[in-house]
Amino acid sequence: MLSFLLLFLAIVLIILLTSRFQWHPFVALLVVSLAYGFATGLSTDQLIQSLQEGFGATLGSIGMIIVAGLIIGTFIEESGGAHVIADFFVKIFGAKRIHWAIGCVGYLISIPVFADSGFVILTPLNKALTRKLGVSLAGTAIALGIGLTAAHTMVPPTPGPIAAAAIIEADLGWVILFGLITSGMGLVVGIPFAKKMGTKIYIEPDALTPSEGIPSKDTLPSLTRTLLPILIPIVLIVCKAVVQFPGFPVSEGAGVALIKFVGTPIIALLIGVFLALRIPKRWDSKQLSESGWVGKAIKGSATILLITAAGGAFGKVIQASGVHHSVEPLLTSLPLGIALPFLIAALIKTAQGSSTVAIVTTASIVYPMLVALELTSTIDKALVVVAIGAGATVISHANDSFFWVVTQFSNMTVPQGYRLHSMATLLLGLTALATVFLLKAGVSLLT
């Protein structure tokens, strides 16, 4: 019970330091790791070794993947590729299904681009379409927010799910596959909710200012070049997971070896980076410079890399403390199973606001407990990562920067933000959790 209490206090301290005292998550995670290590009786040598091993192993396994993913996202963002993808979905769904179109745009864009940036980039287009069709900005803005949130929390190569997969030691291909299914079901439920709320609350979209204008079509890249850097790495990683799954009819040969190589996450993402270099309509070698798009992506990756690595260090300290052995009786007596990662992530997300911090911290806490939770298979670990991502959607409110991006760029009052955006994230998370349960049950029946 003392071990469980110390772990609970560690979680509370992380929440307080990052939310109330506004500490950077990197500093908060390291400070709490040290305090927790000493409190549980680890020697100085054990504590230092755990911190170094956890930090280094996590950074080594996903560092290049995160940087490569951010480079792809930056090229799509800076080249105007987001608007190309948006035009594509609007043509497919048509004016009558604008909520589905804008939600799917957000979903696809948020795989390589951060949700906050994606919302800012797509808001001018969303406002223009909303004004043209005479519908409420409330509905389309929430549809966009749901799409961005779903992919941001559950579909690699978004940094949060990648970090969780590394900490949990889950196969990234299965995480992508289950993440697509789970977040997709979230959209199926969430977008009709956004459309319905748009009929109840009318928000007039502002006229676009010159600085908000939609880029000229003459400067935009082609759809194919924009989509390939997103889709090709995902397909390659999933293919590798499939051919490696026990029972796959072909396990050897040059073709299988090639799939395993190009489907390795870092190789797949590097292929994506090469394809991303071909996105801009007008190539400029300065895009590869320190002050260019590549430099912007690398600088932007620093924070997420440090937070992720610090989360890995925290997880290693928890593992070294042996707390998972102490709480095993409690875990086995409470039939929570895969709901536990969801609940922990939801608690941390709601309390301190950041989905990424919630995902990384929860993965670090849960990993040592997987044996007690009987979640040790390849499929189970992937579902745990997705469950953590689902929990990290619940609930976006005033302590979340994305809440303010959505409300301020969509002319919402704070009460409207709670009624629209916060409720949408709650619905998204609960739908995703239900889907994880169904996937878990389906896999159990098949095996």
N, C-alpha and C positions, 0 to 999 in steps of 0.2 A: 504493500500500500504506500510506503514511503517513496519507493522508486516511481510509482505512478504519480504521486503528488509532485515530486520534483520535475517530472516531465511536463505535467500540467502547468506548473509555475513557469517553466521555461517557455512554453507556448504563450502564456499570458504576457510574459516579459517582452517577447518579440513583438507582440501586438501593441503593447504600450509604447515601446521605444519607437516603433515605426509610425504609429498613428498619433498618439498624444504628444510625444516629444519630437516628432518629425525627424528621427534619426534616419540616415541612409540605411537601407536594408542590409547592405554588405557589412557595415560596422555593427549593426544590431545582431546579425547572425553570428559574427565572430565573437562578440562580447558574451552573448548568451552561451555559445559553445564552450568558452572558457569557464564561465560561471557554473554551467551544468556539469562539466567534467570534474571540476574541483568538488562540487557538492556531492557527486556520486562516488567520490573516493578514488578517482583515477590518479595515478602518480604523474609527476610532471613529464617524465619521459613518455608514458602512455598517451598523455594528452597531446603533447607536441607531435608525436608520431601519427596519431589519429587525425589531427588537423591537417598535417602535410599530405598524408595519404588520401584523405577524402577530397581535399582541395585539388591536388594534382591529378588524381584519377578522373574526377568529374570533368575538369577542364581539358584533360587530354582526350577524353572520349567524345566530347561534343563541341570543343572550342572551334575547330575549323568548320564544322557543320553549321554552327550558328552564324559565323562570319560569312560563309558562302550564301546562306539563305538571305541574310540582310543585303548582300550585294545584289542578288536577284531582285529583291524587293525595291531597292533604291533605283535600279535601272527602270523597273516598271513604273515607279512613282514619278521619276524625273522626266521620263520620255513621253509621258501622257498616255501610257499604255492602259491605265485604269479607265480612262474615258473610252478607249477602243473596246474594252471588255464590256463596259456599260452599254454602249451602243448595240453591241452584239446581243445582249440579253433583252434589251428593250425591243429589238426587232423580232426575237423569238417569241416572247410572251405577248407583245402587243400592248396597246394603251390600256385595255381593260384590265390587264393583270400587272399593272405597274408595281404593285407591292411585291409580287413574286420576282419581277425583274430586278428591282433595286435590292431586294434581299439576297438574291443569288449573286449579284455583282459584289456586294459586300462580303459574302461568303468566300468567293474565289479570290478576291483581292487580299483578304486578311490572312491567307495562307502564307504569303511571303512578306506582307506589309503589316506593320503594327496597326491595331484597331483604331487608335487615336488619329494616326496619320491618314488612314483610309477614309475615315469619316470626314476629315477636313478636305481631302482631295475630291471626294465624291459629292460633297454638299452642293457646290454650284450646279452640277448636273441634276441632282435631286430637286433642287429648288426650281430649276428651269422646267423640268418635266411636270412637277407638281402644279406649277402655275399654268402651264399649257393645258393640262387635263382638268383643272379646276377641282382638284381633290385637296384634302387636308394634309398639311405638312406633318401633322402629328403621326398619321399612319405610315407614310413613306419613311419618315425619319426613324421610327421604331423598327420598321422592317429592315432598314439599312443597319441599324444598331444590332439587331438580332443576328443578321448574317455575319457581321464583323466579329461579334462576340463568340459565336459558335465555332468558327474556324480558329480564332485566336486562342481558345482554351483547349481545343480537342484534336486539332489536326496538325501534325508536323508537316513542314519544317518550321512552324512557329516555335520560338525559343522555349516557351513554357513546357509544352508537351515533350519536346526533345530532351529538356533537362530532366523531366520526370522519368522518361524512358531510360536515360543513362543511370540515374540513381537507383531505379527499381531493377535495372538490368533486363529490361523488356526488349523484345525484338521490334525494331522501329517499323518494319513492314506491317506487322499485325496491328501495331498501334495506329498506323495510318488507316488501315482497312476498317478497323472497328471505330476509329474516330470519325471517318467519313459517314459510316452508317448511323452512328449515334447522333452526331451533330446534324446530319441530314434530317433525322426524325424530329430534332428540335426545330428545324426550319418548318417542317410540315405542320407543326402545331403552332409555332410562334408567329409565322407570317399571317395566317388568318386572324390571330389575335390582334396583330398590328392593324390590319384592315378594318376590323370591327371597331377598334378604339378610334380609328380615324373618322368613322361615321358619328361617333359620340362627341368628340372634341375637335373643333375646327380651329386650325392655326393657319393664318394666311402667310404664304412665303413672301419674303421681301423681294423686291426687284434686285437683280444682280448689279453690283457695282463693277466698274471697269477692272478692278484688281481681282474680282471673283470670276471673271469671264471664263467660258469654256474654251479650251485651246482650239485654234483653227485646224480643220481637218487636213490642211496641207502639211502641217508639221507632225501629225500623229503617225505612229508606226503601224505596221500591218497587224491584223488580228492573229495570224499564225505565229509570227515572230514573238508576239506578246504572250501567247498562251504556252508555247513550247517550254520555256524555262520553268514554268510551274508544273505542267503535266508530266513531262518526261521523267524528272527525278522521282516523282511519286509512283509512276508506273514501274520504274526500274526497281525501286525499293520493295514494292509490294510483290513483284515477280520473284525477287530473291527469297522473300519470306515463304512464298508458295512452294518453290522448288525445294526448299529446305525442310518443309513440314513433313513429319513422319508419315509414310504411306504414299508419298508422291511417286508415281510410277517410274520416273527416270531420276536416278541419283548420281550418275556419272556421265562423263563424256565432255567433249569440248564445248558444246552448247550450254550445258549446265554450269560448267566452270566459268564461262563468259558471263552468264547471267548473275552468278554469285559475285563476280568481280565488279561489274558495272552497277549491280544493285547494292553494293556496299554504300552506306549513306554518304560518306565523304566523296566517293567517286561519282555517285549519282548527282550530288549537289554541285560538284565541280563541272560536270557536264552541263548542268543547268546554268552555271555562271558563264560558260563559253557561249551558250545559246543566248543568254541575256545580253552579252556584248554586241549581239547582232540586232537587238531591238531598236535602237535609235535610228530614225530615218536619215539623219545626218551624223555621220561618225566624226568624233573629235578625239584625238589621242589624249587630250587633257582629262577626259573622263576617267582615265586610269591613274591619274596623278593623286597626290596627297590632298590637294585642294579640290579634286573632282569628285565624281559620284562614288568611285571606289573608296576614296579617302573618307568621304562622308559616312559610308556604310561601316567602315572599320572603326571610326571614332564612335559611331552610334552603338557599336557592339560591346564597347568596354563595360558599360553598366550591367548589361544582362549577363555577360561572361563572369563578372565578379560576384554578382548575386548568386548565380548558379553554382559557382565553385564554392562559395561560402556555405550554401545549402548542402553541398556534398560533404563539406567538412563537418557540419553540424550532424549530419546523418551518421558519419563515421564515429563521431564521439558518442552518439546514442548507442550505436552498435557495440562499441568498446565498453560502455558502462554496464552492459548486460541487462538493461531494464526490460528488454523484451522477454527475458526468462521470468521476470517477476510479475509481469502483467499477463502472461499466458493464461493463468487460471481465470482471470477476469474476462479475457477475450473469449475463451471457450465457453464461459457461462452465459455470455451475452451473444445470442445468435445474430450478430450484425453482419458478419462476412464482408462482402464487397461494399456494403453500405458505410462501413467505418471510414474508409478513405474519403468518400463523398462528404460525410458529416464533418470530418476534421477540416477539409478544404473549405467547406461552406462557412464554418465558424471563423477561420482565419481570414477568408476573403471579406466576409461581412464586417468583421471587426477592424481590419486595417486598410481595405480598399483595393490593393493590388492583386490582380489575378496571378501574375507571374510569381510574386512572393508567396502567395497561398499555395501554388502548385509545387514550387521547389521545397518549401518548408514541410508540406504534407508528405511529399515523397520521401524526404529524409526521416520523418517520424515513422512512417508506415513500413519502410523497407525491412527493418529488423523484425517486424511482427508478422511477416508474410507466412512463415511456417505455422505460427499459432492460428492464423486466420485460414490456413489450408488453401493458400493462393500462391502456389509455387510453380505451376506449369507455365509453359510459354504463353498459352492463351490467357491464363488467369492473370499473369503479370501485365499483359497488354490491356486487359479489361480494367485492371487496377489503375493504370495510367489514365485511361479514358474517364473512369469514375472520378479521379482526382480533378481532371479538367472540368467535368460536369459540375462538381462542387464549387469550383473556382469561378463559376458564373453567378453564384448566389451569395449575396444580393448586391447589385451595383447601386450605390446611393451616394450621399454627399461626400464621403471620404474617398471616393474613387474618381480619379481625374477624368475617366471616360464619361462618367455621369455628367460632368460639367461641359465636356465637349459636345455631347448629344444635346443637352438642354440649351446651351448658349448659342449653338449654331442652328438650332431649330426653333428659336423664339419661344421656348417653353418656360413657364414659371416653375419654381422648385416643386410646389405641390403637384403640378402636371407631370413633372419629371418622375416623381415617386409613383404616381398612378400609371404612367405609361412605361417608362424605361425600366424602373425597378421591378415592377410586376412582370414585365416581359422577360427579364433575366431570371426571375424566380421560376416562371413557367418553363423557360428553356432548360434550366438545370434539372428540374423535376422530370421533365420529359426525357432528358438524356439519361437520368438515373434509371427510369423505368425501362428504357431501351437496353441499358447495360444488364439489367436483371434478365430481360428476355434473351439477350445474346448468351449470357451465362447458362441459362436453362437450356437453350438450344444446343450449345456445345456439349453440355452434360448428357443430353439425350443421344447425340450422335456418337459420343465416345463411350 
